[in-house]
Amino acid sequence: MEPEIKEFLKIYGQALKDNNATIFAGAGLSKASGFVNWKELMRDTAADLGLDVNKETDLIAIAQYHINERLDNRSIINQTIINQFVKDAELTENHRILARLPISSYWTTNYDSLIEIVIKDAGKTADEKKTSQNILTTLPKRDTIVYKMHGDIGQPNEAIIAKEDYETYGIKRGAYSIVLQSELLSKTFLFVGFSFDDPNINYILSRIKNLLGEESNAQRTHYFFVQKEKNSKKTKKQKLKIKDLNRYGIRAIIINKYDEITPILKLLEDFYKRSNIFISGAAEYFEKDNQNENQHKLFIHSLAKSILSNKHKIITGKGKKVGDVVIDGALDYMFSTKYRHFDEYIKMRPFPLEFVREGISEEEKKKEKKERNTKYRDEMLQEAGIAVFVYGNKKDEDGISIKNSNGMEDEFNIAVERGIKPIPIGATGFMAKQLWDEVTKNFDKYYPSNKNNKKKMEEIRSLMQEIGDEATFKEQINEKNKEYFEKIYDIVNEIIKKLNTVDSL
């Protein structure tokens, strides 16, 4: 992993955790979906003027020349925009990853609606700012904001495309510049598919630098992807441009080809999600005859508190006798602090009540329940990066005997399929012990190593061995040994800490 990628994952990943990350999408992001870039958009327009678009560098001027030739009539330019961007396009994996992440706002110079569509597909609500007037209003219960700096396909006559549009931008769309300046100062941007040839952006960047004055060297760091030039003549200019952008705090992530962006974004998503810890657990009983039940609950309660005290968020499915105690531990931690935003500590996803359709057999009911629960578990786990497993038992079908929880096993399998790192506390017994046996015996399967993370994986392997002794756990429960429990918490949190480093990816 290149040093600049490591830095990006660490800095931008923290911005995501702080809900302080922003995306700026250029034409390059939409091009992968089948839309044209600026040069292709202007190809026919340039040809109408007797110009070769491949030899022209000022594409904004071409649009202006075309309008001038038609006595300020924009109808053909407008139709060109509609023709190129109204067609169906396929959303890319890059779009989907960015939509899943907690991005506070999206900025784009693109006319298409791909960002709005993929946000909606991700189950989120976007407050769309297509005109300056939109900036004055706020959509209730929005999840993110989409600023369309250059207009929208639905309003081609308002699109920013020609020299005159840029010259009057401050009058017609000045609100965008004000908000963008503010966000560039206070948030961390990732520029995707953007070339930094837009005069609006360059003006705003220089304006910020002037506003900061002597403090400009301490401005916020932003990042952009750039494909390494292979042409020796262009390499020199690219290096100069990258160095110039450093003046504005914008650092380059140099890639050999655009396909490399997707795996980097996937690493970013994995890194972000590892701050969200799913706790899987359910218990008909903790020990036979419900011995030491309060001690077992205290163990779960304190485990939840310790995870939260390390600045992580808990996700729980509210499993029997475990979920309520996890929630209680979260509340206890919350009230021990001055911060009262409960939803930032824990996310609850209790399973829905039994729904029985009339006129179907018992076999069909079981099948429907299993399919529903699997789908629900998959949705519940999609925001997690680490899963902790405790206990895991339930009544057998005879209503008397106890068996290991197949629901916990399903959650384990879904977690592994999603790339979530499992931490079964085998010492708690039952299904957690079965899963601990599986993970420790086949550790490389669940924690594959590479040249970057080999040391971290070996450290985690060693720590995992220390949380599987069921006999000692029961013995210490009987003795109410707080020091032993704290050691378990420390080990679990140390594994989580190691997994929340860039070196573990």
N, C-alpha and C positions, 0 to 999 in steps of 0.2 A: 504494500500500500504506500503510495507516494505521500510525502510529508504534507503537501497542500490538501490532499484528500482527508488525511487524519485531522488536520486543523479544522477543515470545513465541517466534518462530522461532529467534532467536539463543540465548536462555537455555534453552528446553526442548530445542532441537536439540542443544545441548552436553550436556545431561543424558542424552539418548539415547546419544550417543557415549560417555559415561562409564558407561553401564549403570546410570543413577541416576534414571530417569524412571518415574513411576507414573500410572495412570489411576484416577479415581474416577467411576464411571458411575451416573447417576441414572435415573429413570423416563423422562426425555426421550429417552435413547438407544434404549430398547426401544420407545417409542411409535411411532417411525418404522418399526418392523418389524410394526406392527399390534397391539401390546399396549396395554392401557389405562394411563392415568396414575392417580394416587391418587384424584382426584375421580371418575373414571368407575368405579373399583373400588368406591367407597363409595356410588355412586348408588342402587342398589337397597336397600342397607342403610339409608341415610338415609330412603328412601321408606317402608320398613317401620316406621320410628319416627315417621312423619308429618312429616319434615323435608325441606326442599328443599336438596339438596347445593350448588346454585348460590349459595345465600345463606349457607352455612356456611364458616367459615375453619379451624376446628379439626377436621380430619378424623380425627385420632387419638381425639378425644373421642367422635365418632360411633361408631367401632368399639367403644369401651368401653361406651357407652350400650347398644348392641345386645347385648353380652355380659351386661351387668347385667340387662337385661330378661328374659334367658333363664337366670337364676340361674347365671351363670358357665359356661354351655354355649357352647363355641366352634364347634360342628359346622357351623352355617350359614356363619359367617365362613370356616372352613376350606374348605368346599365352594366358596364364592365365589372364593377364591384359586385352587383347582384348576381351576374352570371357565374362568377368565380367562387362566391362564398355561400350561395343558397343551396348548393348540392349537398347530398348526404355525405358524411365522412365518418370514418371509423375512429373511435377513441383509442388512443394509444395507452400502453401500460404506464408511461410517464404521466399522462393525464390522471389515470386512476390512482396512482400512488400519491400524487400531489393532493388529490381530492380527499383521500383518507387521512392525511395528516392535518393536525390542528392549525391550519394557516389562518391568520387573523384577517388578512386581506390579499387580494390578487389584483395586480395592475397589469394591463395589457394594452398594446397598440394594435392588436388584431381586431378585425371587424366581425369575425365569426363568433358563434355562440358555444364553442366546444367546452370552455371552462364552466359556463353556467350549466350546461347539460350534465357534465360529469359530476359536478357538485350535487346536483339533484339526484343523480343515480346513486351517490354515496349516502343518500338519506339526510342531506343537510339543506339548509335554507340560505340562499345567497341574496344579499341586498345589492341589486344591480344599479350601478351609477353610469347610465348611458349619456346623460346630459348634465350640465352644470346645475340645473334645477333639481335633479335627483339627489345631489349632494346635500341639499338643504333639508331633506326628509330622511327619516329612519324607519326601516322596516322592522316591526316588532318581532322579537324572538329569532332574530337572524343568527346564523352560525358564522358567517363570514361576509365580506364585502368584495364586490368585483367592480373595479374602476376601469371603465373603457375610455381611455384617454383620447383615442382617435375616432370614436364613434362606433356605430353598430350597423350591421347589415340591414336592419329594419329601417334605418334612416340614412340612406346613402348620400342624400344631398347635404348632410351635416358632417360627412366623413372628412377627416383631416388627410389630405392627399397632395395638395398643390402648394406652391410657394406662398400664395396669398393666405391660405388657411393657417400656415405657420406664422405669418406676419401678424395676423389678427387673433392668434391663439390667446394671448393675454386678455383680450377684450371679451371674446366669446366663451372661452373655456379656462379662464384664469383660476377658477376655484380648484381645478385639478392640480395646477402647479403649486398652489398654497398647501393643499393636503399632502401632495407627494413630498414636498420639502420637509414637512413636519414628520412624515413617516421615515424618510431617509435619515433623519436625525435621531429618531427614537426607536426604530425597529431594525431587524437584520434582514436584508434582502438577499434572495437568490435570483439571479437573472438567467432565464432559460430560453435559448433560441433567440437571443437579442444581440445585435451587432454593435450597439453604441454609435450608430451613424445618425440617429435621430437628433435634429437640432434642438428640439424641446428638452430632451433629457440632458443633453450637454449644457444647455443654458442653466437648467435647474441645479446641476452638479456644481457648476462654477459659482452660482449664486450662493449655494450652501457654504462653499469654501470661503467666499468673501464674508459671509455673515459670521462665520466662526472666527475669522481673523487669526490671531496667534494660537487659538485652540484647535485649528484645523488638523494638526498632527495627532490629536486625540479623538478624532471623529470615529463614528461607529464603523465596524468592518462589515463589508458586503462581499458576495461571491458571484462569479459568473463562469459558465462553461465556455471554453473556446477550443476549437479543433486546431491541432498543431499544423501549421503550414508546411507543405512538403516542397514547395517551390522556393529555392534559395533566395530569389529576389524579393519574395513576399515575407520570408522569415524575418528579415531585418525590421521591416515595418511593423510586423506583428509584435515583435519584442518591444519596440518603441511604444506602441499603443498600450500594451500591457503595463509597461512601466508608468505611462502617463495616467492610466486609470488608478494606479496605486495612490496618486495624489489625492484622490477622492475616497480613499479607503476601500476601493473595489479590487479584490484579489482574484486572480485567475486560477481556475481549475483546468489544467491543460489535459486534453484527451487526444488520442490518436484518431478516433472516429466517433461519430455521434452515438453509435450503438452502446458506447461505454457509459452513457449517462444513466441508462436504466439500472444497471447493477449498483451504481453509486447511490441512486435514489432508494433502491431496495435496502442497502446498508443503512442509509439514513433512517428509513422507516423502522428497521429492526432495532437500531440504536435507541430511537425515541421510545418505542413500545416497551423496552426493557425497564422503564421506570414505572410501568403498570404491572402489578403483581396479582395474578389470579390465585385465590385460595380455594382449592377443591377439597371438600370434606363433608361427610355425613356419618352419623352414628346412631344406630338403634340403641346401642349402649357402648360405653368405653371399656368397661370390664364386666365380667359376669357378676350378676346380682347388683349391678350398678355401684360397685365399690369405687370409692374415691372419685365419684363423679365431679364433685366441686373442684378437686385438684386438676382433673383433666380440663375442665372448663377454664380454670385459671391459666393453664398452659396455653390454650388457644387465645384467650383474652390478651395475655402478655405478648404472645407472638405477633398478633396484629398490631399492638402498640409499638413494638420494636421496629416493625417494618415501616410504619408511618413515621417514626422518629428519625428514620434515615432518608426522609424526603421522597418517599415513594407513594404511589396511589394503589389502593386495593380494589380489586373487582371480586365480587362474590355472588354465587348462585343461591346463597341462603340455604345451604344443605341442612338437613335435620340435625338439631342440637349443636351444630358447628357454626352455621351462618349467623344465627342470632348472637352468639358469643363474639364472633369476629366484629359484628356491628357494634356491640357493646364496648369492645376494646377500642374501636375507632372513636366512639363518642367520648370514652374516658380520655383518650389522648387529646381530642379536640378541645375538651374543656380544661385540659391542663395547659393549654396555650391561650393566647389572646385572639387567635384567628378562628373565626366561626363559620367558615364556608365549608359545610359538611360535604358538598358534592365534589370538592377538590381533594378530599381525603379518600373517599370510597364511592364505588358505583355498585348499586345492588341490582341484580337481575334474578329475582325469585321466579321459580318455575310457575307457569300458569296452572290454575286449578284444573282438575280432571274435567274434560268435556266429552260427554257420551252422546253419540248420535243414535237416534232410534233406528231400529230395523237393520242393524248389522250384527254379525256374529262376534263372539268373544275373541276369536282369532283376528278378525278385522280390527277390532278395538285395540288389541295389543300392537298390531302392526302400525296403526295410525299414531298411537301414543309414542312408539319407538321412533318413528319418522319425525314426529313433531319435536320430541326431546332432542334428537340429534341435530336438527336444524337450529333449535334454540341454543344448544350448547355451542354450535359453531359461531353463531352471532355473538354470543356472550364472550367468547374467547378472542374475537377478532381484534380487540384493542389491547390485548395483553402481550407481553414479551417474555414473561417468566411465569411459571405455574408451580405453586407449592401444594403438595398433596399430604393430607393428614387423615388418619383413621380410615374410614371407608367401609362401612358395613350396613346391612339392611336385613329385614325379615325375609325369610324364604317364603315361597308360595304357600306353605302349610300354615303360615302365620305364627309359628312358634320358634323354629330354629333360625339361626343367624348365618348369613353368608356374606362373602365379600361383595362390595358394591360394583355391579357391572356399569352403573352410571359413571362412577369415577374412572373406570377403565376406558369408557367412551371418551371422557374428557381428556384423558391422557393421550389417547390415539389422535384425537382432533388437534390437540396442542402440538404434538410432534409433527403432524402433517403440515401445520401452519408455521413450523420453524420455531415454536415457542420452547424455551429451555425448561425442562422439568426438574423440580427439586422434591423428590418424594422423601418425607421424613419417615423412614422405615421403622424407626423406634416406636412410633405410635401404633404399629401393628396393622392387621387386616389388609385391605387392598393397598394401602400406602407401603406396607412391607413388601408385598408382591411386586409393586412397581419399583421399589428401591432395589430389590434383587435384580430385576431386569436391567435397570439403568447401570448399576455397578458392574454387572457381568458383561454388558455390551456398551461400555462407556463411550467408546469411539464412535459408535453409531449415533448416539444422542448428542455428543459433544465432539464433533469432528475437528481435528486440528489442522492448521496450516503453518507456514513459516512465521506468520505474524503473531498467531495466538497460542502456539504450542506450549509456552511456559505457563500461560494463564490456565489452559485446559488441564495441565498436570497438577496445578495447585488446586483446581476445583475437584479433580478426581480424588485427591488426598482428603479434602474436606468432606466430600460426600460419604467417604467410608466411616466418618465419625458420627453419623446421624441414623444408623441402622440397627443399633443394638436394642432389640425389643425387651429382653430380659432386664437389662440395666434400667431402662426407662420405667418399667413397672415397679421395680425395686425403689427407685428414687421418688416415684409418685407416692408410694406408701410412706416414705420417710419425709415427704414434703420438702425435698432438697431444692431450695431456690437457686443455689449456685449451679447445680447441674442443669436446671432449665435455662438459666441465663447463658450457659455455655452453648446449648442447642440454638438459642436465639442468635448468639454471636456468630456461630458457624453458618447458619442460614443467611444472615445478613452479610457475612463476608463473601459468600458465594454470589449473592445478588450484587454486591459492590463490584466484584471482579467482572461480572457479566455486564455491568454498566460502564465499562471502559472501552474506548475505541480499539484497544489492543486485543480485546476478546472476540472481535467480529471475524 
